[in-house]
Amino acid sequence: MDPLDDDAIAQPRCPNDGTIMRTIPEGWECGECRHFEPVAAGPLPPEFDGPSIQGG
């Protein structure tokens, strides 16, 4: 990966051909093979299990 290629860090790559996928309103789409990755398919962050802002 080229360290100057910001898109390679921010955008997912197509699992079929490795092309950087473009952002569309519903998720990401490969410009080469039209593979679609919906937004909801990404991993969810872990649920917060710590003290609240108010200390409780």
C-alpha positions in Angstrom: 0.0 0.0 0.0 1.3 3.4 -0.9 1.6 5.5 2.3 0.5 8.6 0.4 -2.7 7.0 -0.7 -5.3 8.3 1.8 -8.2 6.6 -0.1 -6.6 3.2 0.7 -6.9 3.9 4.4 -10.4 5.5 4.4 -12.1 3.4 1.7 -12.7 -0.4 1.8 -11.2 -2.5 -0.9 -13.3 -4.9 -3.1 -13.0 -8.5 -1.9 -13.3 -9.7 -5.6 -10.5 -7.7 -7.2 -8.9 -5.4 -4.6 -10.1 -2.2 -6.2 -10.7 0.7 -3.8 -14.5 1.0 -3.5 -16.3 4.3 -4.0 -18.8 5.8 -1.5 -22.5 5.8 -2.5 -25.4 6.8 -0.2 -26.2 3.1 0.7 -22.6 2.0 1.3 -19.7 1.3 -1.0 -19.5 0.0 -4.6 -16.7 -1.3 -6.7 -16.3 0.6 -9.9 -14.9 -2.5 -11.7 -17.2 -5.4 -10.8 -20.1 -3.5 -9.2 -19.7 -5.5 -5.9 -21.8 -3.7 -3.2 -21.0 -3.5 0.5 -23.9 -2.0 2.5 -23.1 0.5 5.4 -24.7 -1.8 7.9 -22.3 -4.6 7.1 -19.4 -2.9 9.0 -18.4 -4.0 12.5 -20.2 -2.3 15.3 -18.1 -0.6 18.1 -18.1 -2.3 21.4 -20.8 -1.2 23.9 -19.4 1.4 26.4 -19.0 -0.1 29.8 -17.5 2.5 32.0 -18.2 5.5 34.2 -20.5 8.2 32.9 -19.5 11.8 32.4 -21.1 12.7 35.7 -19.0 10.1 37.5 -21.7 7.5 38.1 
